[in-house]
Each structure stands twice: as structure tokens, then as C-alpha cells.
Amino acid sequence: MYKELINNLKPELEKTITFLKGEFMKIKTSRATPAMIEDIVVNVYSQLLPIKQLGNINVPQPRVITVQPWDNSVITQIEKAIRDNSSFSPVVDGEMIRINIPALNEEQRKEYVKIVADKAEEARISIRLQRETLWKKIQEMEKSGELTEDDKFRGKDELQKLIDEYNKKIDEMKKNKETDIMTV
């Protein structure tokens, strides 16, 4: 019975990991990624749209992002949105926007490593809260007679094993992102 609860928890834990990956992608390193700008909102066609819905975002070189709008009439609005909502200085280059990603200085690197640590801790807290909720359900099932005491403790052990596995994933992601940031 407790195994079903634990299996139902796995997709929720995966969502936490997926969310953390997305958050890490947005954190600036010296290497360009589309995630750095794709969600910047642009006021075009009397509505707000993210850049990823207005054109192709490419990374032709490790420290360059290009945006090629599908409609060239919105190129100046995209360029303005990037300039206003990020620390980047976009340049209109014909029918595309070119963004050079500057190298991070030591102080910026340390600041981004702190942000990574904070995001990882938020993910761990989310996982801990999910563990506590499920553990309470298992305890309630034992009190109501749905589980034996042995099953309750087996459930606790399996639950902790699963949580440890996901915490290890978070630690690996954090370590990889920190290495990425600190690499000059």
C-alpha cells in the first residue's frame, strides 16, 4: 500500500528536478544559452509575448546569442525588451539581433555560485516538504490499521532512500553548475 504512495511521489520529485534545471539554465555563465533570453517578454501586436515565440534563438558561438525574428517589423521591440530586461547589450545586425555575452569577473562568479546554492536549497526544501507529507500519510495509514507497524517502517526506509536519491541529483546538478560558472 505504501509503495503506491511512494511511486506517486516520484513524478512530483521529477517536477522539482525539472524546475531546478530550468532555473539553473537562466543563471548566467560565460557560455551563452537560449534560456538566458527566451522568456523575456516583448510588447508586440498589442500583446505580451516571450522572445521564443517571436523568432529563432541560436548560439552560433560559445559567447554569442542571435535572435532572428520571423517578422522583421518587430526587431526593434525585441532589441528594446532585451536591453530593458537583462544586463545584455543587444545589437541589431541586419535582420537579426546579436548579443555578446561578456566574461564574468570573479565577484560575479561568486555571486552566481551563491544563487545556485540558494536555488538548490529551495529544491531540497521542496523535496523535504513532500517527504514529510507522505510520511504523515503513512503514519495515518498505520494508525487506521491499513498498514502494519513493520510496513510503516519499511515505507519510511524506502521513502528516505528515494529522497536521498533525489537530493544526490540536486547536489550533482549544483556541482556541475558551479563548475560551469567558475570555469573561465
N, C-alpha and C positions, 0 to 999 in steps of 0.2 A: 504493500500500500504506500509506504513512504517513498519507494523507488519511483513511483509515478510522479509524486510531487517534485522529487529531485530532477527527473527528466524534464518536467515542465519548467524548471528554473533555468535550464541550460540556454534556451533561446533568449531569455531576459539578460543573462550574463553576456551572451554574444552581442546583444544590442549595446551594452555598456562598452565592450571592446571596440565595436564598430564606431560608436560615438567618439571614443578616445582617439582612434585613428584619424577621424575627421578633424578633431581639434588639433592634433599634432601636425597634420598637413597644413594647417593655417599658420603655424608658427614659423616665422621667417628664419631661414638659414642662408648661407651664402649660395645655395643652389636654388634655382628657380623651379617652382611647381605651379601648375594652373590653379591649384586650390588657394594660392595667395590672393587671387583677384576674382575668381569666378563667381563669388557670391556678392560682390559689390553691386549695389542696386543703382540703376540708371533711370532717370526720368525721361522716357521717350514714349511717343504715341499716346500721350495723356495717361500714362500709367507707369508704375514702377516695375522694372524687370531686371533680373540679375544679368550680368555680362554673359554668362554661359548660355543664355537664351537669345543673345543678340549677334553672336558670331563664333568663329573658331578661335580657341585659345591654344597656342602652341609654345613649346620650349625648344627653339632651334639650337640653342647653345646653353651650357650649364648655368649661365647667369643672365639670360635674356628671355623675356616672355613677349610673345607677339599676340595681338588680338586683331583678327581680320573680320570686321563686321559684314554680315550678309547684306546689309543696306548701308551704303557709304554715306547716306544723308545723316546718320546718327553718330558718325565718328567723333565729332566734337563733343557731343554729350557724354560719350563713353570716356573720352580722354579727361573731361572735367570731373566726372564721377571718380575716376581712379585717383586723380590729383587731390580731390577733396576728402576722400575716404581712406587713404592709405598714406604711407610715408614715401611712396614712389613718385618719380618724375617722368610721366609718360611723354613720348614724343610721337607726333603724327608723322609717319613716313609714307607719303603717297596714300595708298588705300589701306594701310594698316597702322596699328599703334605699336610702338616698340618701347619696352620697359627694361632698362638695365638695372639689375639687382646689385646694389653696392655690397662690397665685402663688409662683414660685421667687425666692429672693433672689439677689444677684449671685454669692455664694460657691457656692451650689448649682448655679447655671448653669455656672460654670467647672468644677465637679467633674463634672457630667454631660457636658460637652464632652470632658473627658479620657477618660471612659468610652467615649464614641462613638469617639474616636480609637483607643483600645485595641481595641475590637471590630472596627473597620475594619482595623487592622493584623493581627489574628488571621485575618481573611478573606484578606488579601493573602498571609500566610504559608501558609495552606492552598492557595491557588492556586499559589504558588511551588513548594510540595512536589509538587503534581500535575504541574506543568510539568517539574520535574526527573525525576520518574518516567518520564514519557513520552519525554523527551529521551534517557534511558538506553536505553529500548526501541528508539528509532530508531537509536541508535549500535550497539546489539547487532545489529539487522537489517542494518546496513551491514557489520559485521564478518563476519556469517554469509553474506553475499552476496545477501541478499534485496532489498537496496536498493543503488543506485549512490551514489557519493560526492555527485554533484550532487543526487540525490533527498534525501539526508540533509540537505544544507544548505537545500534548498527546504522540507523538513519543518520544519527549525529556524526558518526565517523565518516560515512560516505559523503555527507554534506560538506564536512570540513575538507575532505580530500578534493572535492570539486572546487571549493572556494580557493584552496591553496593552488590548484592548477591555474585558475584564472588570475590570481594575484601574481603568479610567476609570469604569465603572459604580459601583464601590465608592467612588471619590472623589466622584462626584456624589451618591450616597446620603449619604455622610458630610457633605458640604457642606450638603445640604438639612436634615439632622437638626440640625446645629449651628445653622443659621439658625432653625429651629423652636425650639430651646432658648433661644437668645439673644433671640428676639422677646418683648418684654414685653407 
